[in-house]
Amino acid sequence: MRKIKLIWDFRGPASAKTAEHHEIHLKEYITTEKVPLNITGFEIQSEMHAIAFMVVTDENMIAVRDVLKPHRGEVYEG
């Protein structure tokens, strides 16, 4: 089954802290909604850009996307 990485972009001097904090909320959502995959994280892209991400199955992608409104997504190769 294909996996999709949903990505939230954060920009500015506080982007790393914001992305790190956003991941906490993604983990809470996974627990509350019993999402089948439990893959989340945050990555610092540059001094002014960081991302938080969550990996979902193809079949869950639309439901999660509509609720959490990620900025973008890509196929997960992990």
BAZA-501136 format. One record per residue: x, y, z of N, C-alpha, C in turn; residue number from 1. Coordinates in Angstrom, 1 decimal, m for minus. Each point is the difference from the previous one (the first is absolute). Layout:
<recs>
<rec><n_east>X</n_east><n_north>Y</n_north><n_up>Z</n_up><ca_east>X</ca_east><ca_north>Y</ca_north><ca_up>Z</ca_up><c_east>X</c_east><c_north>Y</c_north><c_up>Z</c_up><pos>NUM</pos></rec>
...
</recs>
This chain:
<recs>
<rec><n_east>0.8</n_east><n_north>m1.2</n_north><n_up>0.0</n_up><ca_east>m0.8</ca_east><ca_north>1.2</ca_north><ca_up>0.0</ca_up><c_east>0.9</c_east><c_north>1.2</c_north><c_up>0.0</c_up><pos>1</pos></rec>
<rec><n_east>m0.4</n_east><n_north>1.0</n_north><n_up>m0.8</n_up><ca_east>0.8</ca_east><ca_north>1.2</ca_north><ca_up>m0.1</ca_up><c_east>m0.2</c_east><c_north>0.9</c_north><c_up>1.2</c_up><pos>2</pos></rec>
<rec><n_east>1.1</n_east><n_north>0.7</n_north><n_up>0.4</n_up><ca_east>0.0</ca_east><ca_north>0.8</ca_north><ca_up>1.2</ca_up><c_east>0.3</c_east><c_north>1.5</c_north><c_up>m0.5</c_up><pos>3</pos></rec>
<rec><n_east>m0.7</n_east><n_north>0.9</n_north><n_up>0.6</n_up><ca_east>0.1</ca_east><ca_north>1.4</ca_north><ca_up>m0.4</ca_up><c_east>0.5</c_east><c_north>0.8</c_north><c_up>1.2</c_up><pos>4</pos></rec>
<rec><n_east>1.0</n_east><n_north>0.8</n_north><n_up>m0.3</n_up><ca_east>0.6</ca_east><ca_north>0.9</ca_north><ca_up>1.1</ca_up><c_east>m0.7</c_east><c_north>1.4</c_north><c_up>m0.2</c_up><pos>5</pos></rec>
<rec><n_east>m0.8</n_east><n_north>0.3</n_north><n_up>1.0</n_up><ca_east>m0.7</ca_east><ca_north>1.3</ca_north><ca_up>0.1</ca_up><c_east>0.9</c_east><c_north>1.0</c_north><c_up>0.7</c_up><pos>6</pos></rec>
<rec><n_east>0.2</n_east><n_north>1.2</n_north><n_up>m0.6</n_up><ca_east>1.1</ca_east><ca_north>0.9</ca_north><ca_up>0.5</ca_up><c_east>m0.7</c_east><c_north>1.4</c_north><c_up>0.3</c_up><pos>7</pos></rec>
<rec><n_east>0.5</n_east><n_north>0.5</n_north><n_up>1.1</n_up><ca_east>m0.4</ca_east><ca_north>1.4</ca_north><ca_up>0.4</ca_up><c_east>1.3</c_east><c_north>0.8</c_north><c_up>0.1</c_up><pos>8</pos></rec>
<rec><n_east>0.0</n_east><n_north>1.1</n_north><n_up>m0.8</n_up><ca_east>1.2</ca_east><ca_north>0.9</ca_north><ca_up>0.0</ca_up><c_east>m0.1</c_east><c_north>1.1</c_north><c_up>1.0</c_up><pos>9</pos></rec>
<rec><n_east>1.1</n_east><n_north>0.3</n_north><n_up>0.6</n_up><ca_east>0.0</ca_east><ca_north>1.1</ca_north><ca_up>1.0</ca_up><c_east>1.3</c_east><c_north>0.9</c_north><c_up>m0.4</c_up><pos>10</pos></rec>
<rec><n_east>m0.2</n_east><n_north>1.3</n_north><n_up>m0.1</n_up><ca_east>1.0</ca_east><ca_north>0.9</ca_north><ca_up>m0.4</ca_up><c_east>0.2</c_east><c_north>1.1</c_north><c_up>1.1</c_up><pos>11</pos></rec>
<rec><n_east>1.3</n_east><n_north>0.5</n_north><n_up>0.0</n_up><ca_east>0.3</ca_east><ca_north>1.1</ca_north><ca_up>0.9</ca_up><c_east>1.0</c_east><c_north>m0.5</c_north><c_up>1.1</c_up><pos>12</pos></rec>
<rec><n_east>0.4</n_east><n_north>0.9</n_north><n_up>0.8</n_up><ca_east>1.0</ca_east><ca_north>m0.3</ca_north><ca_up>1.0</ca_up><c_east>m0.5</c_east><c_north>m1.1</c_north><c_up>1.1</c_up><pos>13</pos></rec>
<rec><n_east>m1.3</n_east><n_north>m0.1</n_north><n_up>0.2</n_up><ca_east>m0.5</ca_east><ca_north>m1.0</ca_north><ca_up>0.9</ca_up><c_east>m0.5</c_east><c_north>m1.3</c_north><c_up>m0.6</c_up><pos>14</pos></rec>
<rec><n_east>0.4</n_east><n_north>m0.2</n_north><n_up>m1.3</n_up><ca_east>m0.6</ca_east><ca_north>m1.1</ca_north><ca_up>m0.8</ca_up><c_east>0.4</c_east><c_north>m1.4</c_north><c_up>0.6</c_up><pos>15</pos></rec>
<rec><n_east>1.2</n_east><n_north>m0.1</n_north><n_up>0.5</n_up><ca_east>0.4</ca_east><ca_north>m1.3</ca_north><ca_up>0.6</ca_up><c_east>m0.8</c_east><c_north>m0.4</c_north><c_up>1.2</c_up><pos>16</pos></rec>
<rec><n_east>m0.2</n_east><n_north>1.0</n_north><n_up>0.9</n_up><ca_east>m0.8</ca_east><ca_north>m0.3</ca_north><ca_up>1.2</ca_up><c_east>m1.5</c_east><c_north>m0.2</c_north><c_up>m0.3</c_up><pos>17</pos></rec>
<rec><n_east>m0.5</n_east><n_north>0.7</n_north><n_up>m1.0</n_up><ca_east>m1.4</ca_east><ca_north>m0.1</ca_north><ca_up>m0.4</ca_up><c_east>m0.2</c_east><c_north>m1.4</c_north><c_up>m0.6</c_up><pos>18</pos></rec>
<rec><n_east>0.9</n_east><n_north>m0.5</n_north><n_up>m0.8</n_up><ca_east>m0.1</ca_east><ca_north>m1.3</ca_north><ca_up>m0.7</ca_up><c_east>0.1</c_east><c_north>m1.1</c_north><c_up>1.1</c_up><pos>19</pos></rec>
<rec><n_east>0.9</n_east><n_north>0.2</n_north><n_up>0.9</n_up><ca_east>0.2</ca_east><ca_north>m1.0</ca_north><ca_up>1.1</ca_up><c_east>m1.3</c_east><c_north>m0.1</c_north><c_up>0.8</c_up><pos>20</pos></rec>
<rec><n_east>m0.6</n_east><n_north>1.2</n_north><n_up>0.3</n_up><ca_east>m1.3</ca_east><ca_north>0.0</ca_north><ca_up>0.8</ca_up><c_east>m1.1</c_east><c_north>m0.6</c_north><c_up>m0.8</c_up><pos>21</pos></rec>
<rec><n_east>m0.1</n_east><n_north>0.3</n_north><n_up>m1.3</n_up><ca_east>m1.0</ca_east><ca_north>m0.5</ca_north><ca_up>m0.8</ca_up><c_east>0.0</c_east><c_north>m1.6</c_north><c_up>m0.1</c_up><pos>22</pos></rec>
<rec><n_east>1.2</n_east><n_north>m0.5</n_north><n_up>0.1</n_up><ca_east>0.1</ca_east><ca_north>m1.5</ca_north><ca_up>0.0</ca_up><c_east>m0.8</c_east><c_north>m0.6</c_north><c_up>1.2</c_up><pos>23</pos></rec>
<rec><n_east>0.1</n_east><n_north>0.7</n_north><n_up>1.1</n_up><ca_east>m0.7</ca_east><ca_north>m0.5</ca_north><ca_up>1.2</ca_up><c_east>m1.5</c_east><c_north>m0.1</c_north><c_up>m0.3</c_up><pos>24</pos></rec>
<rec><n_east>m0.6</n_east><n_north>1.0</n_north><n_up>m0.6</n_up><ca_east>m1.4</ca_east><ca_north>0.0</ca_north><ca_up>m0.4</ca_up><c_east>m0.3</c_east><c_north>m1.2</c_north><c_up>m1.0</c_up><pos>25</pos></rec>
<rec><n_east>0.9</n_east><n_north>m0.2</n_north><n_up>m0.9</n_up><ca_east>m0.2</ca_east><ca_north>m1.1</ca_north><ca_up>m1.0</ca_up><c_east>0.0</c_east><c_north>m1.3</c_north><c_up>0.8</c_up><pos>26</pos></rec>
<rec><n_east>0.8</n_east><n_north>m0.2</n_north><n_up>0.9</n_up><ca_east>0.0</ca_east><ca_north>m1.3</ca_north><ca_up>0.8</ca_up><c_east>m1.2</c_east><c_north>m0.1</c_north><c_up>0.8</c_up><pos>27</pos></rec>
<rec><n_east>m0.5</n_east><n_north>1.1</n_north><n_up>0.6</n_up><ca_east>m1.3</ca_east><ca_north>0.0</ca_north><ca_up>0.7</ca_up><c_east>m1.1</c_east><c_north>m0.5</c_north><c_up>m0.9</c_up><pos>28</pos></rec>
<rec><n_east>0.0</n_east><n_north>0.6</n_north><n_up>m1.2</n_up><ca_east>m1.1</ca_east><ca_north>m0.4</ca_north><ca_up>m1.0</ca_up><c_east>0.1</c_east><c_north>m1.4</c_north><c_up>m0.3</c_up><pos>29</pos></rec>
<rec><n_east>1.1</n_east><n_north>m0.6</n_north><n_up>m0.2</n_up><ca_east>0.2</ca_east><ca_north>m1.4</ca_north><ca_up>m0.4</ca_up><c_east>m0.6</c_east><c_north>m0.9</c_north><c_up>1.2</c_up><pos>30</pos></rec>
<rec><n_east>0.3</n_east><n_north>0.4</n_north><n_up>1.2</n_up><ca_east>m0.5</ca_east><ca_north>m0.8</ca_north><ca_up>1.1</ca_up><c_east>m1.5</c_east><c_north>0.2</c_north><c_up>0.2</c_up><pos>31</pos></rec>
<rec><n_east>m0.5</n_east><n_north>1.2</n_north><n_up>m0.1</n_up><ca_east>m1.5</ca_east><ca_north>0.2</ca_north><ca_up>0.1</ca_up><c_east>m0.8</c_east><c_north>m0.6</c_north><c_up>m1.1</c_up><pos>32</pos></rec>
<rec><n_east>0.5</n_east><n_north>0.1</n_north><n_up>m1.2</n_up><ca_east>m0.8</ca_east><ca_north>m0.5</ca_north><ca_up>m1.2</ca_up><c_east>0.4</c_east><c_north>m1.4</c_north><c_up>m0.4</c_up><pos>33</pos></rec>
<rec><n_east>0.9</n_east><n_north>m0.6</n_north><n_up>0.7</n_up><ca_east>0.5</ca_east><ca_north>m1.4</ca_north><ca_up>m0.2</ca_up><c_east>0.4</c_east><c_north>m0.2</c_north><c_up>m1.5</c_up><pos>34</pos></rec>
<rec><n_east>0.9</n_east><n_north>1.0</n_north><n_up>m0.5</n_up><ca_east>0.5</ca_east><ca_north>m0.1</ca_north><ca_up>m1.3</ca_up><c_east>1.0</c_east><c_north>m1.2</c_north><c_up>m0.1</c_up><pos>35</pos></rec>
<rec><n_east>m0.1</n_east><n_north>m0.9</n_north><n_up>m1.0</n_up><ca_east>0.8</ca_east><ca_north>m1.2</ca_north><ca_up>0.0</ca_up><c_east>1.5</c_east><c_north>0.2</c_north><c_up>0.0</c_up><pos>36</pos></rec>
<rec><n_east>0.5</n_east><n_north>1.0</n_north><n_up>m0.6</n_up><ca_east>1.5</ca_east><ca_north>0.2</ca_north><ca_up>0.0</ca_up><c_east>0.3</c_east><c_north>1.0</c_north><c_up>1.1</c_up><pos>37</pos></rec>
<rec><n_east>1.2</n_east><n_north>m0.2</n_north><n_up>0.6</n_up><ca_east>0.4</ca_east><ca_north>0.9</ca_north><ca_up>1.1</ca_up><c_east>1.4</c_east><c_north>0.5</c_north><c_up>m0.4</c_up><pos>38</pos></rec>
<rec><n_east>0.1</n_east><n_north>0.7</n_north><n_up>m1.2</n_up><ca_east>1.2</ca_east><ca_north>0.6</ca_north><ca_up>m0.4</ca_up><c_east>m0.1</c_east><c_north>1.5</c_north><c_up>m0.1</c_up><pos>39</pos></rec>
<rec><n_east>0.7</n_east><n_north>0.7</n_north><n_up>0.8</n_up><ca_east>0.0</ca_east><ca_north>1.5</ca_north><ca_up>0.0</ca_up><c_east>1.4</c_east><c_north>0.4</c_north><c_up>0.1</c_up><pos>40</pos></rec>
<rec><n_east>0.2</n_east><n_north>1.3</n_north><n_up>m0.1</n_up><ca_east>1.3</ca_east><ca_north>0.6</ca_north><ca_up>0.2</ca_up><c_east>0.1</c_east><c_north>1.5</c_north><c_up>m0.3</c_up><pos>41</pos></rec>
<rec><n_east>1.1</n_east><n_north>0.6</n_north><n_up>0.2</n_up><ca_east>0.2</ca_east><ca_north>1.3</ca_north><ca_up>m0.5</ca_up><c_east>1.5</c_east><c_north>0.1</c_north><c_up>m0.4</c_up><pos>42</pos></rec>
<rec><n_east>0.2</n_east><n_north>0.9</n_north><n_up>m1.0</n_up><ca_east>1.3</ca_east><ca_north>0.1</ca_north><ca_up>m0.6</ca_up><c_east>0.3</c_east><c_north>1.5</c_north><c_up>m0.2</c_up><pos>43</pos></rec>
<rec><n_east>1.2</n_east><n_north>0.4</n_north><n_up>0.3</n_up><ca_east>0.4</ca_east><ca_north>1.4</ca_north><ca_up>m0.2</ca_up><c_east>0.6</c_east><c_north>0.0</c_north><c_up>m1.4</c_up><pos>44</pos></rec>
<rec><n_east>m0.6</n_east><n_north>0.8</n_north><n_up>m0.9</n_up><ca_east>0.5</ca_east><ca_north>0.1</ca_north><ca_up>m1.4</ca_up><c_east>1.1</c_east><c_north>1.1</c_north><c_up>m0.1</c_up><pos>45</pos></rec>
<rec><n_east>m0.2</n_east><n_north>1.1</n_north><n_up>0.7</n_up><ca_east>1.0</ca_east><ca_north>1.1</ca_north><ca_up>0.0</ca_up><c_east>m0.3</c_east><c_north>0.8</c_north><c_up>1.3</c_up><pos>46</pos></rec>
<rec><n_east>0.7</n_east><n_north>1.1</n_north><n_up>0.2</n_up><ca_east>m0.1</ca_east><ca_north>0.8</ca_north><ca_up>1.1</ca_up><c_east>m1.4</c_east><c_north>0.6</c_north><c_up>0.1</c_up><pos>47</pos></rec>
<rec><n_east>m0.7</n_east><n_north>0.2</n_north><n_up>m1.1</n_up><ca_east>m1.3</ca_east><ca_north>0.6</ca_north><ca_up>m0.1</ca_up><c_east>m1.1</c_east><c_north>m0.9</c_north><c_up>m0.5</c_up><pos>48</pos></rec>
<rec><n_east>0.2</n_east><n_north>m1.3</n_north><n_up>m0.1</n_up><ca_east>m1.0</ca_east><ca_north>m0.9</ca_north><ca_up>m0.5</ca_up><c_east>0.1</c_east><c_north>m1.4</c_north><c_up>0.7</c_up><pos>49</pos></rec>
<rec><n_east>m1.1</n_east><n_north>m0.4</n_north><n_up>0.5</n_up><ca_east>0.0</ca_east><ca_north>m1.4</ca_north><ca_up>0.6</ca_up><c_east>m1.4</c_east><c_north>m0.6</c_north><c_up>m0.4</c_up><pos>50</pos></rec>
<rec><n_east>0.0</n_east><n_north>m1.3</n_north><n_up>0.1</n_up><ca_east>m1.3</ca_east><ca_north>m0.7</ca_north><ca_up>m0.3</ca_up><c_east>m0.3</c_east><c_north>m1.0</c_north><c_up>1.1</c_up><pos>51</pos></rec>
<rec><n_east>m1.3</n_east><n_north>m0.2</n_north><n_up>0.1</n_up><ca_east>m0.5</ca_east><ca_north>m1.1</ca_north><ca_up>0.8</ca_up><c_east>m0.7</c_east><c_north>m1.0</c_north><c_up>m1.0</c_up><pos>52</pos></rec>
<rec><n_east>0.0</n_east><n_north>m1.3</n_north><n_up>0.3</n_up><ca_east>m0.6</ca_east><ca_north>m0.9</ca_north><ca_up>m0.9</ca_up><c_east>m0.6</c_east><c_north>m1.2</c_north><c_up>0.7</c_up><pos>53</pos></rec>
<rec><n_east>m0.9</n_east><n_north>m0.6</n_north><n_up>m0.7</n_up><ca_east>m0.8</ca_east><ca_north>m1.1</ca_north><ca_up>0.4</ca_up><c_east>m0.2</c_east><c_north>m0.9</c_north><c_up>m1.2</c_up><pos>54</pos></rec>
<rec><n_east>0.2</n_east><n_north>m1.3</n_north><n_up>0.2</n_up><ca_east>m0.1</ca_east><ca_north>m1.0</ca_north><ca_up>m1.1</ca_up><c_east>m1.3</c_east><c_north>m0.7</c_north><c_up>0.2</c_up><pos>55</pos></rec>
<rec><n_east>m0.8</n_east><n_north>m0.1</n_north><n_up>m1.0</n_up><ca_east>m1.3</ca_east><ca_north>m0.7</ca_north><ca_up>0.0</ca_up><c_east>m0.1</c_east><c_north>m1.0</c_north><c_up>m1.2</c_up><pos>56</pos></rec>
<rec><n_east>m0.9</n_east><n_north>m0.9</n_north><n_up>0.1</n_up><ca_east>m0.2</ca_east><ca_north>m0.9</ca_north><ca_up>m1.1</ca_up><c_east>m0.9</c_east><c_north>0.7</c_north><c_up>m1.1</c_up><pos>57</pos></rec>
<rec><n_east>0.1</n_east><n_north>m0.4</n_north><n_up>m1.2</n_up><ca_east>m0.7</ca_east><ca_north>0.6</ca_north><ca_up>m1.1</ca_up><c_east>m1.5</c_east><c_north>0.0</c_north><c_up>0.3</c_up><pos>58</pos></rec>
<rec><n_east>m0.6</n_east><n_north>m1.0</n_north><n_up>0.7</n_up><ca_east>m1.4</ca_east><ca_north>0.0</ca_north><ca_up>0.2</ca_up><c_east>m0.4</c_east><c_north>1.0</c_north><c_up>1.1</c_up><pos>59</pos></rec>
<rec><n_east>0.9</n_east><n_north>0.4</n_north><n_up>0.9</n_up><ca_east>m0.3</ca_east><ca_north>0.9</ca_north><ca_up>1.1</ca_up><c_east>0.3</c_east><c_north>1.5</c_north><c_up>m0.4</c_up><pos>60</pos></rec>
<rec><n_east>0.7</n_east><n_north>0.1</n_north><n_up>m1.1</n_up><ca_east>0.6</ca_east><ca_north>1.3</ca_north><ca_up>m0.4</ca_up><c_east>m1.1</c_east><c_north>1.1</c_north><c_up>m0.1</c_up><pos>61</pos></rec>
<rec><n_east>m1.0</n_east><n_north>m0.2</n_north><n_up>m0.7</n_up><ca_east>m1.0</ca_east><ca_north>1.0</ca_north><ca_up>m0.2</ca_up><c_east>m0.7</c_east><c_north>0.4</c_north><c_up>1.3</c_up><pos>62</pos></rec>
<rec><n_east>m0.4</n_east><n_north>m0.9</n_north><n_up>0.8</n_up><ca_east>m0.6</ca_east><ca_north>0.3</ca_north><ca_up>1.3</ca_up><c_east>0.9</c_east><c_north>0.9</c_north><c_up>0.9</c_up><pos>63</pos></rec>
<rec><n_east>1.2</n_east><n_north>m0.5</n_north><n_up>0.1</n_up><ca_east>1.0</ca_east><ca_north>0.8</ca_north><ca_up>0.8</ca_up><c_east>0.3</c_east><c_north>1.3</c_north><c_up>m0.6</c_up><pos>64</pos></rec>
<rec><n_east>0.2</n_east><n_north>0.1</n_north><n_up>m1.3</n_up><ca_east>0.2</ca_east><ca_north>1.2</ca_north><ca_up>m0.7</ca_up><c_east>m1.1</c_east><c_north>1.1</c_north><c_up>0.2</c_up><pos>65</pos></rec>
<rec><n_east>m1.2</n_east><n_north>m0.5</n_north><n_up>m0.1</n_up><ca_east>m1.1</ca_east><ca_north>0.9</ca_north><ca_up>0.2</ca_up><c_east>m0.1</c_east><c_north>0.6</c_north><c_up>1.4</c_up><pos>66</pos></rec>
<rec><n_east>0.4</n_east><n_north>m0.8</n_north><n_up>1.0</n_up><ca_east>m0.1</ca_east><ca_north>0.5</ca_north><ca_up>1.4</ca_up><c_east>1.2</c_east><c_north>0.9</c_north><c_up>0.3</c_up><pos>67</pos></rec>
<rec><n_east>1.2</n_east><n_north>m0.5</n_north><n_up>m0.3</n_up><ca_east>1.2</ca_east><ca_north>0.6</ca_north><ca_up>0.5</ca_up><c_east>0.6</c_east><c_north>1.1</c_north><c_up>m1.0</c_up><pos>68</pos></rec>
<rec><n_east>m0.4</n_east><n_north>0.0</n_north><n_up>m1.2</n_up><ca_east>0.4</ca_east><ca_north>1.0</ca_north><ca_up>m1.0</ca_up><c_east>1.5</c_east><c_north>0.2</c_north><c_up>m0.1</c_up><pos>69</pos></rec>
<rec><n_east>0.7</n_east><n_north>m1.1</n_north><n_up>m0.4</n_up><ca_east>1.5</ca_east><ca_north>0.2</ca_north><ca_up>m0.3</ca_up><c_east>0.2</c_east><c_north>0.9</c_north><c_up>m1.2</c_up><pos>70</pos></rec>
<rec><n_east>1.2</n_east><n_north>0.5</n_north><n_up>0.0</n_up><ca_east>0.3</ca_east><ca_north>0.9</ca_north><ca_up>m1.1</ca_up><c_east>0.4</c_east><c_north>m0.7</c_north><c_up>m1.3</c_up><pos>71</pos></rec>
<rec><n_east>0.5</n_east><n_north>m1.2</n_north><n_up>0.1</n_up><ca_east>0.3</ca_east><ca_north>m0.8</ca_north><ca_up>m1.2</ca_up><c_east>0.2</c_east><c_north>m1.5</c_north><c_up>0.5</c_up><pos>72</pos></rec>
<rec><n_east>0.2</n_east><n_north>m0.8</n_north><n_up>m1.0</n_up><ca_east>0.2</ca_east><ca_north>m1.4</ca_north><ca_up>0.2</ca_up><c_east>0.9</c_east><c_north>m0.6</c_north><c_up>m1.1</c_up><pos>73</pos></rec>
<rec><n_east>0.6</n_east><n_north>m1.2</n_north><n_up>0.4</n_up><ca_east>0.8</ca_east><ca_north>m0.7</ca_north><ca_up>m1.0</ca_up><c_east>m0.1</c_east><c_north>m1.5</c_north><c_up>0.4</c_up><pos>74</pos></rec>
<rec><n_east>0.4</n_east><n_north>m0.8</n_north><n_up>m1.0</n_up><ca_east>0.0</ca_east><ca_north>m1.5</ca_north><ca_up>0.2</ca_up><c_east>1.2</c_east><c_north>m0.2</c_north><c_up>1.0</c_up><pos>75</pos></rec>
<rec><n_east>m0.3</n_east><n_north>m0.8</n_north><n_up>1.0</n_up><ca_east>1.0</ca_east><ca_north>m0.4</ca_north><ca_up>1.1</ca_up><c_east>0.7</c_east><c_north>m1.2</c_north><c_up>m0.4</c_up><pos>76</pos></rec>
<rec><n_east>1.3</n_east><n_north>0.1</n_north><n_up>0.0</n_up><ca_east>0.9</ca_east><ca_north>m1.1</ca_north><ca_up>m0.4</ca_up><c_east>0.8</c_east><c_north>m0.4</c_north><c_up>1.2</c_up><pos>77</pos></rec>
<rec><n_east>m0.6</n_east><n_north>m0.4</n_north><n_up>1.1</n_up><ca_east>0.7</ca_east><ca_north>m0.3</ca_north><ca_up>1.2</ca_up><c_east>0.0</c_east><c_north>m1.4</c_north><c_up>0.4</c_up><pos>78</pos></rec>
</recs>
